[in-house]
Amino acid sequence: MSENPVLFHQKNGVGVITLNQPDSLNSLNFEMISRIRKQLLLWKEDTQIHVIILKSDLEKALCAGGDLKEIYQAKKRGDTSFMKAFFKEEYALNQLIFSYPKPYISLMNGITMGGGMGISVHGSYRIVSDRSLLAMPEVFIGFFPDVGASYFLNRCPGKTGILLGLSGYRMNAADALYTGLATHYVPEENLPLLFKSFVETDISAYPKEGAHAILEMLSSASPMVSKLEENRSAIDSCFDGSDIGGIIATLTISKNAWMKNIKNRMESASPLSLKISHHLLTQAKKKTFSETMDLELDLAYRFFENEETLEGIRSLIIDKDRNPNWKYRSIEDVPESMVKSYF
């Protein structure tokens, strides 16, 4: 573990957050979350700071998610107070970024998943590049798409957000732009120039307009293809069901090969997580951001009261056997009463 898992510095009115935990691909532990939130609160009141930039010096990742091992170990030793503090602090950070009054720019080059999405997509500008790989894969650890996902996934075009939350589909730059989760594409070779432009250009008089102008000057259309856009009609058709069982049934009979792959991927997810996640995304459609965060916080506590998420983390992170023993074998086996009890 790095002695300084997150670094802060400021230059010419720009507050820079650099994630610095290479061994875990910058997975967010409690210390990192707390320090970022504290620093953002300080910079919020600092009249000398006009823009925030979130970045990583790793080529491979901005942030791979939350530190699942830390949460797992706390739960195993019965430290429920730490577990609750972790999610409360993380979701408070998400809310702070969502309402931040200064331009907040996240450079999502490389892997940006789960908790990494939570500290990125709620900001003013979300930059993707050639290596960008975005996803919300929580259903594969027996959890649910959190960190405000029940808000931002519901604002993706058509049913693409439902697909993202239930399948953990990995978006490239074109996908992220199409869904609105990213605002700009900047070629990877131009990222250093983008950073340099922010720290060497005085935009203190008009920070929002200045940040927008810099991004417009250095961004371009993504050269990649969005499979989400290409398959939009099939996605809307297959994921339009009012319950997860209907969605699975529609995917099963679909003649679209890409949709078949999505269905095959979902088969390794926790049936309980799939059913609860679909219910969450349906329930959160008309809620405000603050309301969705309250709902997700209660849901996170509820998930860690049972063993499903622990088993998912054990399988993927601890023992790495990728053979979880889920509570239910299929969607059909999950009682409606169990789903309702989580809400």
N, C-alpha and C positions, 0 to 999 in steps of 0.2 A: 504494500500500500504506500502511495506517495505521502510524504510528510505534509505536503500542501495539495490536497486533492482538488482544490479550486483556487484559482489565482485571480486577484483583482488589481487592476491599475487604471489610471486615468491619464489622458493626454489630450490637450486642446479641447476640452469640453466633452470628450467621449469617455464613458465609463465602460471598461472592457472586463468581461467575465470569461475566463479561460478554464474549461474543465480539464483536469490534470490527473486522471486516474487510469493510466494506460492499461494496467493489468486486467481491469474489469470493463474495458471499453467505456470508461467514464460513467459506469452505473452509479446512480445517485444513492449515497448513503445519508443517514440522518444528519451527520455533520455538514455535508455539502449543501443539503437542502436548507438547513438553518442559516448557514453562512451566506448563501446567496440571497435569501429573503432579508436578512439583516442588512446586507450591503445595498440592496435595492431600496430599502426604506430610507437609508442614509442618503443615497443619490437622488431619491425622489424630492428631498427637501434641499438639496445642494444646488444653489442657483448657478454654480459654475459647471454643472453637468447638464448637457443638453440632449445627449443620445446615449443609448445603451447598446452594446454589441455582445452577443453570446457566441462563443466559438470554441473550437478544440484545435489543438495542434496535431492531432492524430489524423492521418489520411483515411483511416478505416472507419472512424465513427465520430459523431458529435456526442451521442449518449445512447447507450444500448438499453436503458430503462432504469427501473429502480433496483436497488441492491437487494435482490431476493434472498440471498444467503443471510444477510443481516436480519431480515424479518423472520425468516425460518428459524434461525437460532434463538431469537427472542421468544417466539411462540413455543419452541420445544422446551425452553427452560421455564416456561410459565410466566414470562414477563409481559403480561397483557398491557401494562401501562406504557411500556416502550412502544409496542405495536400501535396502540391508539395514538400516541404522541407522534409517531412517524407519519401516519396518514393525515392527521390533523395539520401538521406542519407542511407536508407536501401540498395538500389541497389549498392551504392558505397561500402558499407561494404561487400556485396556479391562479388563484383569484387576484393576487397582487399584480401579476403580469397582465392578466386580462384587462384590468382597469388602470394600468400604468399610464400616467399623463404625458410621458416623454416617449419619443420614438424608440421602440425596442426591436432590435434587429437580430434574428437568429440565423446563423450560417449553418444550415443543415446538410453539410457535406458528409457523406458516409452514412453509417447506420444511425437512424434516429427512431427509436421505438419506445412504446409504453411511456414511462416517466420522462423520457427524452422528448416525446411529443408534447407532454404537459408543460415543459419549460420553453417550448418553441412556438407552437401553433397559436398560442393565445396572444402573442405579441403583434406589434404593428406590421412588421415585414418579415416574411419567412422565405429565406433564400435557399433554393435547391441548385444542385450542380450535377456533374457527370457521375459522381459516386453515390449520390443520394439514394437511400433505401429506407423508406418510411413504412411503419406498420404498427398496428395495435394487436399483438398476438396473445392477449391475456387468457383467452378461452383454452389455450393449450397448456396452461398451468393451473387450470381449475379456478380461475378468477373471472373478472369481467373487464371490459374496456372502460378504464377509469380516467383519472386526471382531467376530467371535463369532456371526455369523449362522447358522453351521452348528449352533450351540447353540440360539439363541432361535427360529429358524424351526422347528426340530423340536419346539418346545413350543407351537406354535400349534395350534388345534383341527383335527382331521382332517388333510386334505392341504392346508390353506390355506397353510401355511408353504412347501411345495414350490412352489405357484403363485407366491407372492411372490418366491421366489428365482430362479425361471426366467423370470418375465415382467416383473419390475420394476413390477408393478401399484402404482399410487399410492393409498395408503389415506387416507381422510378420518378424522375423529375417531371416527365410529361403527365403522369397520373396525378402527382401532387398538385400541379398547376390546374389540371382539369377539375379536380375536386374543390379547389379553392383553399386547400390546406397550405399551399405555398403561394406566394405572391409574385416572385421573380425567379427566373433562371439566369444564373451567371456561370459561364464556362469556368471550369476548375482553374485554368491558367490565369484567369482574371480575378480570382478571389483575393490574392495579395494586393492587387491594384485597388480593388474595392475597399479593402481595409485601410490602405494608405490614403485613399481619397477622403475617407471619413475623418481620419486623425489629422489630416493636413489641410482640410477645408474648413474655414470658419462659417458655420451655419447657425451661430448662436442667436442671431436676430430672428431667423425664421427656421427653427430646427425641423419642423414637420415638412415644410416645403423643400428645405435643403436636402433632407434625407431622401425624399421622393425623387428629387432631381438627380441626385447621384446614382440612385438605383436605376432610374430610367436610362441614364446615359450608359451604364455598364452592363445592363441586362439585355437579353435577346430571347427569341423564341427557342424553345427546347428542340434539339434535333431528334429527340427520341419519339417513340410511338407510345401512345397511351392505350393500353389494352382495356382500361375501364371505359374510355370513350368509344373504342371500336365495338365493344360488346354492350354498350349502354342499353339497347333495346332488350337484349336477352336478360340483362341484370334486372331491369325494371319488371320484366315479366316473371322471372324466377323468384325474386325477393319481395314480391308484393303480397305474400300471404299474411294473414292475420295471426298465424301461429307458426312456430318453428317447424312443426311436423309437416305442415302444408308446403313450406319452403323446401324441405328435404325431398318431399315427394315430387315436387315440380322439377327440382334439379335432377332427380333420378331419371325422369323420362325425357329430359332435354336432349336435343340432338346436337347442341352446341358443344364442341369438344373442349373449349376453354372453360365453359360452365361445368362440364364433367370433372375437370381438374380441380375446380373450386370445391365441388361436392366431395371429391376424394380427400382433399385436405381437411375438410371439416370433420371427417369421420374419426380423426385422431384427437379431436378436441373433447373436453369433458361435456357429456350430454347435459349435466346439470348446469354448467356454465353457459352453454348455448341457449338453453331455455330461459334462464334468468336474464342473460344479456339481451335477448330479443325482447323480453318483457320490459326491461329497463329502457331500451331505445324507443319502444312504443310509448311508454309512459312519459318520457322526457320530451317529447316532440314540441310541446307548447310551453315548456317551462323556461324561466329565465336562467341565465348562467348561474347565478347564486343559488337558485332552487335546485338545479341539477347537481351542484357541488354538495349541497346538504344531503341530497338523496344518495349520492355516491359514497359519502362518508359513512352514513348509516349502513349501507350495503357492504362496504369494505369491512367494517367491524363484524357484520353478520357472517361474512365468508370465513373469517378467521376464527369463528366460534366452532366451525366444524373442521373436518380433516381433508376436504377436497383440495383446497389450495396447497396445504402442506404436502399432500401426496404428489401434486403436480410439480412443485418446486423440488421435492426429493428426486423425482424421476428425471427432470431436465437439468437441474443445477448441482444437486448434492451427489447422487449416485451415478447420474448421467446414463442410466440404462434405457431411457426413453420408452419405458414400459409401465405407464401409470396404471394403478388399480383403481379406476374410477368407481364412485359409489353406485352409479347406474350404468348398465350396459348400453342402453339406447335412449333416444329421446322419448320413446313411447313408455319407457319404464319410470320416467320422472313424474311423480304425482303433481297435479295442479296445486294441491294443498302445500306441498313443499315449496313451490315457487312463490306462492302468496305469503308464506311465512317469512320470506326474506324481505318483504316490503311492509 
